[in-house]
Amino acid sequence: MDGTYNYWKSTFLKAISDEAIDVIIDHGNQAQSPLSGIVIEFYGGAATRVKVGDTAFAQRQAEYNIVIAAQWRDAAENDQHIGWAHRLWDALKPYSSGGQVLTLTSDVSEEAMRAGFGSNYARLVELKTKYDPTNFFSRNQHTKTAR
């Protein structure tokens, strides 16, 4: 939506337990913007039948991804809404597999890239170093080159 600010985080859950649902509902009710939302995505089925090392996408062990989408209109409220996303993400850590979808996160830190690429990270760094040593392809979430 034009004229809005957005901050996204995601985390894969090992299962949708009653406790995890309670956390999602509790934090969902704490959202301060009617534009913010929480999405539960199902990743089971075909996605889990592909071996982790066959593609860059390593998050094949967990069946559910939780998308935390903070969205608001006033820049003065940035900390409030980003804080809400972080609090929910932190509260889901006990239920998380530790992975995330990189296209569903505003965090581009090295830690986030490692969590997103999982066990494929080292192999992808090698490929990035070999085929893109100047980091030409850098407008997305990506690995760094080995130095």
C-alpha positions in Angstrom: 0.0 0.0 0.0 1.4 3.4 -1.0 2.3 5.8 1.8 2.9 3.1 4.5 5.9 1.8 6.4 6.5 -1.9 6.6 8.6 -4.2 8.7 8.5 -8.0 8.3 9.9 -11.0 10.1 9.3 -14.6 9.8 10.0 -17.8 11.6 9.4 -21.5 10.9 7.6 -23.5 13.6 8.2 -27.2 14.2 4.4 -27.6 14.8 1.4 -25.4 15.6 0.9 -26.2 19.2 -1.8 -24.8 21.5 0.9 -22.8 23.2 2.2 -21.3 19.9 -1.3 -20.4 18.9 -1.8 -18.6 22.3 1.4 -16.6 21.7 0.2 -15.6 18.2 -3.3 -14.6 19.4 -1.9 -12.7 22.4 0.6 -10.7 20.3 -1.9 -10.3 17.5 -4.2 -8.5 19.9 -1.4 -6.2 20.9 -0.8 -4.9 17.4 -1.3 -1.1 17.3 -2.0 -0.8 13.6 -5.0 -2.1 11.8 -2.7 -2.6 8.8 -0.4 -5.1 10.7 -1.1 -8.8 10.5 0.2 -12.3 11.1 0.0 -15.0 8.5 0.4 -18.7 9.1 1.7 -20.5 6.0 1.7 -24.2 5.5 5.0 -25.6 4.0 4.3 -29.3 4.5 3.7 -31.7 1.6 5.8 -31.3 -1.5 8.2 -28.8 -0.1 9.3 -31.3 2.6 10.0 -34.0 0.1 12.9 -32.1 -1.5 16.3 -32.7 0.1 17.7 -29.7 2.0 20.9 -29.5 -0.1 19.1 -29.8 -3.5 18.2 -26.1 -3.6 19.2 -22.9 -1.7 16.0 -23.1 0.3 16.9 -25.1 3.4 13.8 -24.7 5.5 12.2 -28.1 4.7 12.1 -29.6 8.2 9.3 -27.4 9.6 5.8 -27.4 8.3 4.6 -23.9 9.2 6.0 -20.4 8.6 4.7 -17.5 10.6 4.9 -14.1 8.8 4.8 -11.1 11.1 3.9 -8.1 8.9 3.9 -4.7 10.7 2.5 -2.0 8.6 1.7 1.6 9.6 1.4 5.1 8.1 3.2 7.5 10.5 7.1 7.4 10.6 7.0 8.7 14.2 5.5 5.3 15.1 8.4 3.2 13.6 9.8 2.0 16.9 6.4 1.0 18.2 5.5 -1.2 15.3 8.9 -2.6 14.7 9.0 -3.4 18.4 5.7 -5.3 18.2 7.2 -7.5 15.4 10.3 -8.2 17.4 8.3 -9.0 20.5 6.2 -11.6 18.7 9.2 -13.0 16.9 11.1 -13.4 20.3 8.0 -14.9 21.9 7.9 -17.6 19.2 11.5 -18.6 19.6 10.7 -21.6 21.9 8.5 -23.1 19.1 10.8 -22.1 16.2 13.0 -24.3 14.1 15.4 -21.3 13.9 14.8 -20.8 10.2 13.1 -18.0 8.3 12.1 -17.0 4.8 14.5 -14.3 3.6 12.1 -12.6 1.3 9.8 -12.2 4.3 12.2 -10.4 6.6 13.4 -6.8 6.8 16.5 -8.0 8.6 19.5 -8.3 6.3 22.1 -9.1 8.9 24.6 -11.9 8.6 22.7 -13.8 11.3 19.5 -13.5 9.4 21.2 -14.8 6.2 22.6 -17.8 8.1 19.2 -18.5 9.6 17.5 -18.2 6.2 20.0 -20.4 4.2 20.5 -22.8 7.1 22.8 -25.7 6.4 23.2 -24.5 2.8 24.9 -21.3 3.9 28.6 -22.4 3.6 28.0 -23.9 0.1 26.2 -20.8 -1.1 29.1 -18.6 0.1 31.5 -20.8 -1.9 29.2 -20.4 -5.0 28.8 -16.6 -4.5 32.6 -16.2 -4.1 33.2 -18.2 -7.3 30.5 -16.8 -9.6 30.0 -13.3 -8.2 33.2 -12.2 -6.5 32.4 -8.5 -7.0 29.0 -8.9 -5.4 27.2 -7.6 -8.5 24.0 -9.4 -7.4 23.4 -7.6 -4.2 19.9 -6.0 -4.3 18.4 -8.9 -2.4 19.1 -11.0 0.7 22.3 -12.8 -0.2 25.4 -14.4 1.2 28.6 -12.4 1.4 31.6 -13.6 -0.6 34.4 -15.4 1.3 37.3 -13.1 1.8 
